[in-house]
Amino acid sequence: MPGYPRVVIAVTLPGVYAPQDDTELLAEALREEAPRPGARVLDVGTGSGALALAAARHGAEVTAVDVSRLAVWTARLNAWLTRLPVRIRRGNLFGPVRGRLYDVILANPPYVPAPETGHGPRGRSRAWDAGHDGRLLLDRICRDAPALLRPGGVLLVVHSALSDPDRTLELLRAGGLKAAVVRRRWIPFGPVLRSRAHWLRLRGLLAPSADREELVVIRAERPC
């Protein structure tokens, strides 16, 4: 979309998820959505703040949330360095914004299936590990996001095809939204998938010769 900049950030502190292919794919969907100046945008799981800043550059009124203190500090630093007005809150998913309504919600949650360890993700792995089926946070987003959308509001969520896009569509439609896959992209395995490819093949989630992962962006709209 002309005039809508690509993902740009100044810094990423150690331990914070750096913008990657999934970030850019979601940014493309945001550019196509082209929220009007003054639109209320929520970036949940903001990480470095890249998507929040992209929306703010277009004139949106942006709130960003992350559970990680390091991520919150990183996003605040990037907002300060770029002089962009983004409200950044620390909290668990939608906890800090209950009762508010948004025109656009962006979500790039952890979505990589991970072996059971007896406890939840810890440290840096919180940025990508998402339980045995990759849906540790996806199911919560599908359940809770519809109540935060204004009529005509849109949720844009990116995740791997390994974590069951059909279930995402099913849950969002059950929540009263019109949902569809609007973007797909195949990318080479990164370090995390390479490290657990054998486990994913044993589970039947990867073909024996697979060396690429499919990403999808799902768009879900609350009817007016």
Order of alpha helices (4+ residues) and beta strands (2+ residues): alpha-beta-alpha-beta-alpha-beta-beta-alpha-beta-alpha-beta-alpha-beta
